[in-house]
Amino acid sequence: MKRIEAIALAAEAASTLGALLVGNIGYPSRELFAVHDRPENFYMLGSMGLASSIGLGLALACPERKVMVLDGDGSVLMNLGTLATIAHHGPGNYQLVILDNCCYGSTGSQPTCTHLGTDLFALAKAAGVKNVRAVERAEDLPEALLSHGVVIVRVEAGNAMVPIISLSPEEIIDRFMRCARPALPSGKSR
């Protein structure tokens, strides 16, 4: 399946579940913006390797909300420690979706270590993540997105021809934070 197809399925699931959705830097965020922009999406514009950590922090801070992260194999490989942290602190409202295209898609499609045989499923299991799933077919992805833990989705290399995100970093964070803040009891103010 193409990465943009997996992103569209994840965005649909996040919308249906009312989940906060963190998109990995570069083309994955651009593709998410193109297929399903909404204020509950946080588009990473930098900080490669940290989408999973940012999402985990959100899930811990907002236990009443499902938090889904769309990350790439290259980014997860850059921050492998996140898998151990997810294993030991990952709450039931957190899901890391790793879009594995075996390359650094946003920088020229140079091969990652998954192209050479590194197994992200095995790494997540070895780190202690209890709920790990691997998906290769689009029809199997929606069910996998209903759970928590880590889902590794094998996608084709290649970027969709989508425009650059038309929101400023300030607009992205402002609208996202309005959605991410927990509701206060009536009569209270911030």
C-alpha positions as CSV (number, residue, x, y, z in Angstrom):
1,M,0.0,0.0,0.0
2,K,1.1,3.6,-0.5
3,R,2.0,5.6,2.5
4,I,-0.7,8.2,1.8
5,E,-3.3,5.4,1.8
6,A,-2.2,4.2,5.2
7,I,-2.2,7.8,6.4
8,A,-5.7,8.3,5.1
9,L,-6.9,5.2,7.0
10,A,-5.2,6.3,10.2
11,A,-6.7,9.8,9.9
12,E,-10.1,8.4,9.4
13,A,-9.7,6.2,12.5
14,A,-8.4,9.1,14.5
15,S,-11.3,11.2,13.5
16,T,-13.8,8.5,14.3
17,L,-12.2,7.9,17.7
18,G,-11.8,11.6,18.5
19,A,-8.0,11.0,18.8
20,L,-5.3,13.5,18.9
21,L,-3.0,12.7,15.9
22,V,0.7,13.6,15.7
23,G,2.3,13.4,12.2
24,N,5.9,12.7,11.5
25,I,8.1,15.4,9.9
26,G,8.3,16.0,6.2
27,Y,6.1,14.3,3.6
28,P,4.1,12.3,6.1
29,S,2.8,15.5,7.8
30,R,2.2,17.0,4.3
31,E,0.3,13.9,3.2
32,L,-1.8,14.0,6.4
33,F,-2.6,17.6,5.9
34,A,-3.7,16.9,2.3
35,V,-5.9,14.0,3.1
36,H,-7.5,15.0,6.4
37,D,-6.7,18.3,8.0
38,R,-8.3,18.9,11.3
39,P,-7.4,20.9,14.4
40,E,-6.6,17.7,16.4
41,N,-3.7,17.0,14.1
42,F,-0.2,18.1,15.1
43,Y,2.1,18.5,12.2
44,M,5.8,18.0,13.0
45,L,7.8,20.6,11.1
46,G,11.1,19.6,12.7
47,S,12.6,17.4,15.4
48,M,13.1,14.2,13.5
49,G,12.7,11.2,15.8
50,L,10.6,12.8,18.4
51,A,7.0,12.4,17.2
52,S,6.7,9.2,19.2
53,S,8.0,10.9,22.3
54,I,5.7,13.9,21.9
55,G,2.7,11.7,21.4
56,L,3.6,9.6,24.5
57,G,3.8,12.8,26.5
58,L,0.4,13.9,25.2
59,A,-1.1,10.5,26.1
60,L,0.2,10.7,29.6
61,A,-1.0,14.3,30.0
62,C,-4.4,13.6,28.5
63,P,-5.4,10.2,29.7
64,E,-9.1,10.8,28.6
65,R,-8.0,11.1,25.0
66,K,-6.7,8.5,22.5
67,V,-3.4,9.7,21.0
68,M,-2.2,8.3,17.7
69,V,1.3,9.0,16.3
70,L,2.2,8.5,12.6
71,D,6.0,8.0,12.6
72,G,8.5,6.7,10.0
73,D,11.0,3.9,10.2
74,G,13.9,6.3,9.9
75,S,12.6,8.5,12.7
76,V,12.0,5.5,15.0
77,L,15.5,4.2,14.3
78,M,16.9,7.6,15.2
79,N,15.1,7.4,18.6
80,L,15.0,3.6,19.5
81,G,14.9,4.4,23.2
82,T,11.3,5.5,22.7
83,L,10.3,1.9,22.3
84,A,11.5,1.0,25.8
85,T,9.8,4.1,27.2
86,I,6.6,3.2,25.4
87,A,6.9,-0.4,26.8
88,H,7.2,0.8,30.4
89,H,5.1,4.0,30.4
90,G,2.8,3.6,27.4
91,P,-0.8,4.0,28.6
92,G,-3.8,2.3,27.0
93,N,-4.7,5.5,25.1
94,Y,-1.5,5.6,23.1
95,Q,-0.7,4.1,19.7
96,L,2.4,4.4,17.7
97,V,1.9,3.7,14.0
98,I,5.2,3.2,12.2
99,L,5.0,3.7,8.5
100,D,7.9,1.5,7.3
101,N,8.9,2.3,3.7
102,C,12.5,1.2,4.2
103,C,13.8,4.6,3.4
104,Y,14.2,8.3,4.5
105,G,11.4,9.4,2.2
106,S,11.5,13.1,2.9
107,T,15.3,13.5,2.2
108,G,15.7,11.6,-1.0
109,S,14.7,8.0,-0.2
110,Q,18.1,6.8,1.1
111,P,17.6,3.3,2.5
112,T,17.2,2.9,6.3
113,C,18.3,-0.2,8.2
114,T,14.9,-1.8,7.8
115,H,15.9,-2.1,4.1
116,L,18.9,-4.0,5.3
117,G,16.9,-6.4,7.6
118,T,16.4,-4.5,10.9
119,D,13.1,-5.8,12.2
120,L,11.0,-3.1,14.0
121,F,8.4,-5.6,15.2
122,A,11.2,-7.6,16.9
123,L,12.8,-4.5,18.3
124,A,9.5,-3.3,19.8
125,K,8.8,-6.8,21.3
126,A,12.4,-6.9,22.7
127,A,11.9,-3.5,24.2
128,G,8.9,-4.9,26.1
129,V,6.0,-3.5,24.2
130,K,3.2,-6.0,24.8
131,N,0.9,-5.1,22.0
132,V,2.7,-5.0,18.7
133,R,1.1,-5.7,15.3
134,A,2.5,-5.8,11.8
135,V,0.3,-4.9,8.8
136,E,1.0,-5.2,5.1
137,R,-2.5,-4.9,3.6
138,A,-4.7,-1.8,3.6
139,E,-7.7,-4.0,4.5
140,D,-6.0,-5.1,7.7
141,L,-5.1,-1.7,8.9
142,P,-8.4,-0.3,10.2
143,E,-8.8,-3.1,12.8
144,A,-5.2,-2.7,14.0
145,L,-5.8,1.0,14.5
146,L,-8.6,0.3,17.1
147,S,-6.1,-0.9,19.7
148,H,-3.1,0.6,21.5
149,G,0.6,-0.1,21.5
150,V,2.7,-0.3,18.3
151,V,1.6,-1.0,14.7
152,I,4.2,-1.4,12.0
153,V,2.7,-0.8,8.6
154,R,4.8,-1.8,5.5
155,V,4.3,0.8,2.9
156,E,5.8,1.5,-0.5
157,A,8.6,4.0,-0.9
158,G,7.6,7.2,-2.6
159,N,6.0,10.5,-1.7
160,A,2.6,11.7,-2.8
161,M,2.7,15.0,-4.7
162,V,1.0,17.2,-2.1
163,P,1.4,20.8,-1.3
164,I,3.4,22.2,1.6
165,I,1.3,22.8,4.8
166,S,-0.3,26.2,4.5
167,L,-0.4,26.8,8.3
168,S,2.3,28.6,10.2
169,P,3.9,26.8,13.1
170,E,2.0,29.1,15.5
171,E,-1.3,28.3,13.8
172,I,-0.6,24.6,14.1
173,I,0.2,24.7,17.8
174,D,-2.6,27.2,18.7
175,R,-5.4,25.2,17.2
176,F,-4.0,21.9,18.4
177,M,-3.6,23.1,22.0
178,R,-7.3,24.3,22.0
179,C,-8.3,20.7,21.1
180,A,-5.8,18.9,23.4
181,R,-6.7,20.8,26.6
182,P,-9.0,18.8,28.8
183,A,-12.4,20.4,29.3
184,L,-12.8,22.3,32.6
185,P,-15.9,21.8,34.7
186,S,-18.6,24.4,33.8
187,G,-18.1,27.8,35.5
188,K,-14.3,27.5,35.7
189,S,-11.9,29.5,33.6
190,R,-8.3,29.2,32.6
